[in-house]
Amino acid sequence: MKKLIQVAALSGAVALALAACGDAPDDTTSTPGGTETMAGSAEPTTATSDFKGCIVSDEGGFDDKSFNQLSYEGAKKAVTELGGQFAEVQSDAATEFAGNLQSLVSEGCDTIVSVGFALSADTVTSATDNADLHYILVDDAADNDFDGTKDAENIKPLLYDTAQAAFLAGYLSAGYSQAGKVGTFGGQPYPTVTIFMDGFKQGVEYYNKQKGASVQVVGFEGGDKGSFTGGFAANDDAKQVAAGIIDQGVDVILPVGGPIYQSAMDAIADSGRDVALIGADADVFNTDPKTQDIILTSILKNMDVSTYDAMLASGQGNWDPEAYIGTLENGGVGIAPLHNFEGKVDPALVAEVDQLKQDIIDGKVEVTSYLAQ
């Protein structure tokens, strides 16, 4: 765990732009990959109307259709079931984090969710100053001094080993590709971004090893060596990075970093080529219907489920500050259904991906990442 905390804390500097507000769907559902996603609300399970659960977004705000949205839905569903009060505050810039956290403290929040590793330092400060409150920190270990331990005991980190799910997406992409080239790029080279890219690359390499193939990965060599946009906005810079990868002949592309997938879509349209998109964090087929004609699958980070569980436990008096790590085994990560691509992918390849998932869970296939234990 010490190694996990030390490396995960490297991400506490910048935010992934992700999320959108809104109520959760109606029922918890399972994808063919065996991953559960949040849905619905139920009747209040505990009479805790004096409980107040709150959430603060990173600078992506509650309108990025993924990261913040999932965390928001999970937190709100839990508070609804508890019969408590709910408050939210949106950050439009990193300079607002500290003030937004203080505003929630002043509102009398009992538990505060901070979405994104960019809020880590300010969350630690707020938690240290308010030791009687509970904090849930999404995507960071709260170890800003890199000593291997959390910087505040009243923070529960929620972490996700997305390399495992990305491994499956990489294998699937390699088997689907007709060009023998697939690509990936990210917002900035932080661990919570490169963990997707690295898992994707490992999956392609495993496919090559198993099949005697030579599918190439364009845009990522490993570590911090790869194609990055310099931020997490859907802008011309992101479009140019995507276009540079597409121009090298890939027919599958994985953008990692919130809305930058929208820039990849624009680059695909301009290319006039048949390039499949891989989503990140949420099932982008559902969160953004504009992708439905080109999206092969999405690498899921089920923040709604883990945020819901942590908020519910806090409100029920069962607070557990131990770090949570989402894996394929516990359903914290996964891949989305093929949706419109179901008829375009060889059923034998789908069966191989299903078996590969089980082999990773069973430890027969090793996926390396900074969160691997």
TAKABEL-V501970 format. One line per field, one symbol per residue. psi: psi as a letter, one per 20 degrees, with the letter a starting at -180 (. if undefined). A space follows every 50 residues. Layout:
psi->???
This chain:
psi->hggggghhihilhqqpoqrqrrqqahqpqprhijpqqqqrqrqpipnlii poprqpraihrlkjkeghggggggghgghghikaqpqqpppiqhiigghg ghhhghikqhppppoqihjgghgggghhimiiqppoopkqikmijkjjqq ipikpopoqpmihghhgghggggghhphijpqrqrrfqlqhigihghggg ghgghhggghikrlpqopiphqcjoapqijakqnahghhhgghhghijjq jppopolciihhhhgghgghhjrnpqqprqfrnhhghniiihiipgrqop omhgghgggggggghjjkpojqppoprhgjjhraqrridijhiipphhgg hhgghhghhggijhpppqriip.
